[in-house]
């Protein structure tokens, strides 16, 4: 590794710190949902909070067999009913990649054994563009459509050795390799992606064409730049927790995960570092052994978590604002505990080379 490349790598690493024995608690309250098929046998597997003003929330819920759009039940305050969507556009467990403010600009995606299929909102999956992924196939994927420029955003787009790469905004100039130069591309949208491949959580970026009628070039290659570190889990075969669900906040700044031990993990992607690990407390009488299977950030900047327990399916909302130190778009703190650092970002661990483009 050259000197400049090594310096860049050092800027993407965070000093390691031990995990505290007790994670701060974070309380979640149940929401009223009229579940399909009587509810008892319904199994939520994916969740997507669609862009919209606070109080006008739209949520996509996926099961192993279909996808549903949650809509308000007029006669019941804060209660939702699920309406089944066409499988041609919204297959089971579809992932949704949205900008912060426009549902119609969302993209849909689904990982396959060979890569990732991506297609526009409202179109059929048969029109999807296929993207290959460097490294192991992704079992899960989360994403957001973010600005490529650093103007008022979290990222700066640079051209490096003929490839495109997103780096955290404000990275010191000396950390940028001589072959990299900041630029203001005409194509100002980028697709920020994170996946779970069974071992790591690689993070990558794909530049989107400026022409809204053109999605991506068929066969474009996703090349991860680094992977988010997972906390240690004694007794696990890999030595660390595995991932049950992923979500990227609407502004692309925070990556969330539900881990195999039931905890919630967050990473700051704009300034690569772990934000900590929290133990959720599910405040739902009669629904014991609740297992979280999906999560997303709602229009009120609070997390929604879907899962299943002994009492059937449940949709839970964070009872208060996120714990201190998280996404800057969230006001206030609900926890007296600060974030618990996990481990450094390891840019080299994914084994990818070149930019994610």
N, C-alpha and C positions, 0 to 999 in steps of 0.2 A: 504494500500500500504506500503510495506516495505521501509526501509530507502534507500537502494540502488536503488530500483525501483523508488522511489520519486526523487532521484538525477538524474536518467536517464531521467525522465519525464521533469525535470527542464531544462536539456540540450536541449530538443526538443522544448522548448517554447521560444518565442521572445517577448520582451517587447512591449506592445501595443502602438500605436501612432495614433493620429487622422488623418482622411483623409483630405487633403487639398481641399478647395472648387473648385479649378480649376486644372484639370489634364493637364500635359504637352501635347501639340499637337504632333502627329507623322504622317508624310505625306506619302501617298501611291499613286503610279502612276499605270495607267492601262497597261496591257499587251495585245498584239494582239493575239486573239484566234479565230480560226474557230470553232464555236460551232455546235454541232449536231442539226439536225432538223430545220435549219435556225436560231437557237439561241434564238428567242424570248420566246419560251416556255421551254427552258432548265433551270433546277434548280439545281445548284451545292449544294450538301449536305455534301460531305466529301472531304478531300484533304490529300495527302501523298507525301512528297518529298522523293524520293528514293535515296540511297547512290550513289555518283558519283563525279567525279572531277568537279571543277568549269568550266562552259562552256559546260559541257556535262550532262545537267540536265534531269532528268526523274521525271515526276509527275503523280500520280494516282488521277483521279477525279471521284467522285461518285455522282450519281443522285438517286432519289427515285426508279429508274427502272433499272439502269445498271451502270457498272464501266467502265472507259475509261483510256487509257494510252495516255498522251500528247507526241507528237513527233513534231520535227521541220518541218516547211514548208520551203523547200529548196529555193524556189524563193523569199521568204520574210524574211528579217532579223528579228530575235527575234519574230517570230510568231509561234504559235503552232496549230496543228490540233489534234483532239481527235479521237482515234481509240477504238471502243468498244471491251471489253474483254469477255471471256467466263464466263457466270454466274456460271458455275460449280466450278470454282476456285475463281472468283472475284464477289461475289454477291453484290447487291446494298448496298452502305454505309459501305463496308468492312473497317475495321481498319488495319493498317499496322504497325508492330513492327520491327524495323531494328537496326542492329549495325551501327556504323558510316561509314563503308567502304566496305560493301559487300551485294549487293542486293540479291544474291542468298541465303543468310543466314537470310533473313527477314522471319518473321512469319506473318500470317494473323489471324484476330480475328473478332468475332461478338458477342455482348452481346445478351443474351436471357432472358426470364422471370425467368429462373431457374439458370442462371450462365453465363459462358463465353465459347464459342467454339474457339479453337485455332488449326490451321493447318499450315503445311510448305508452303513456297512460291512455286508456280507451281503445287501444289497438289489440289485435289478436296476437297470441303468442306465436302463431305461424309466421308473423312478420318480424320475429326477433332477429337480432344480430348476434352471432356467436363470437365470444371472446375466449382466447386461450389464456391459461393461467400458468405462470412459471412456478415450479415447485409442485407440492402435493395438491390434489383436488380439494376444493373447499366443500365442506359439508354444510356450512351455514354462511350467509353473507348479510352484511348491513351496509348502508351507504347513505350519502346525502349529496345533493347538487350544490356546490359552493362556488363563489367567485375565484377565478384563478389569480387575480391580482391582489396585491397587499393593500390596496387603497381601501381603508375601512374594513378590511377583512383579516383573516388569520394566516394567509399564505402568500407567498410570492412565487411566481412561476419563473424558472430559469431554464436556459438552454445549456446543456452540459454534454459535451462530446457528441453533439448532434441529436441528443435525446432531450425529452422534456422531463422536468422534475419539479415537484413542489417542495419548498422548504418553509419552515416556520417564519412568519413575518418578523422582521427585526433581527434576523440572524446577523451577527457582526460580519462586515464585509470581508475581513481576513479569514473567516471560516468558509467562504465560498471559493471553490477551486478556481484557478485562473481560467480554466476552460469554460467556466460557467459565467453567464452574464444575464442579469435581470432584464426582462423584457415586458412590454405591455401588448400582449397578443390581441388580435382582432377577435379571436375566440376566447371569450371571457368566462365561460363556464367549465367547471371541472367536476368529474364524478369521483368523490372520495369514497373508497371502499375499505372494508375490513372483513376478514373471513376467519373461519375456524376450520383448520385442516386435520384436526385430530391430535395435533401436537403443539401448534403455535397459533397466534392470532396475527397474521401478516396484514400490513396496511399498505394500500396502493392508491394511485391517482391516475385517472384517465381523462385526457382533455376532450371536451365535447365540441363538435363543430359549431361555428357561429350560426349556420343556416338551420333554423328550427325544423326544417323538413328533412334534415339529414341527421341520423343518430350517430353512428360510429362506423368505421370501416370494418367490413366483415373480416374476421380472423385477427383483429388487433390483439396484441399481447399485453396482458396485465403482468407487470413485473414489480412485485412488492419491494419497498425500500427499507422497511424495518418491521419488527414484530413487537406487539405489546407484551410486556412481561406478565406471567401468571404467578400468583402467590403460591408458596410451597404448601403442600398438603401431605402430611405424614401418612404413610401407608399406601399412598397412590403409586401405581406401577411406574408412572412417569416422574414421580416426585413432586408434581404440582397439580393443581385443580384443573379439571377440564371445563369446557364451556357448554352451557345449556342454551343460551340465547345471547344475541348481540344487538346493539342499537347505537347509532351515531346521532347525536343531537342535531337539530335542524340547522344550526350555524356551523356544523362541522368541527366544533371545538372539543367535544367530549365524546369518548367511546365508552359505552356501558356494556356490562356483561352480567348475566346470571350464571354463577359458577356451580359446579357439581356438588359442592358442599352446602348449597343453599344461600350463600352470601352474594351480595352485590358488589361489583368491582367497577371502578371508573378510572379512566386515563385521560389526561390532557394531551390532545393531539397537536395543538397549536404550539405548545412549548413542551415537547415530549417528556412526560413524566407520569408516574402513577399518582392518582389523587387519593387512593385508599380503598378500603374494603369495609363493608358494613353488613351487619346482621339484621335482616328484616324481621319485623314482628307483625304477624298477620292477625289483625283484630277482627276475627270472624267467628262468632259463636256457632257451634254445631258443624263446622267444617274443619276437622282436624287433619293432620298430615298433609297440609297444603304444600304442593310442589309447584314452584314457579317455572313456566315454560317459555314465556315471551315477555318483552317489555318495550315501552316507547315513552317519549316525553310528550305530554299533552300540551294543549294550547295555553294552559295556565302555568306552564313550566314546572309541572309536577309529574313525577313518573307514574305511569300506569303499568301494572303487572298482571298478566293473565296466567292461569294455571288450573290445577285440578286437585281436589282433596277428597276425603272420605265422603263429604256431603255433596260432591259434584263439582262442576266448573265454577270458577269465580274470577271476577275482574276487580282488582284492588288498586286504589289510588293512594299515593303518599299523603299522610295526614297533615304534613307541614312542608315547608320549603326544604330544599335539599340541604344536606349537612354542609357545614362551613367549608369554603375552599373550592367549591365546584364551579361549574359553568358561570361565567360572568353575567350571563343574561338572567340568572336566577337571583332574586332579591332576598336578603335575609338568611338566617340560619336556623335550622331546627335542632341541631345537635351541639352539645357543649364540647364535644370531642373534635379535635382537628383531624384532618385526613391522615391516614396511616400509610406511609410510603411502602411500596412492595419491593420492587427490584428495578434495575436500570433497563431502559430500552436497549435492545441489542440489535443494531442495524445490520450486523453481519450474520445474525442467526438464521435469517431466511435464505441465505445463500444466493440471493438474486443479485444481478449486476445490471448496471444501467438504470434508466429511469422507468417509472411506472407509466407507460404511455401506450 
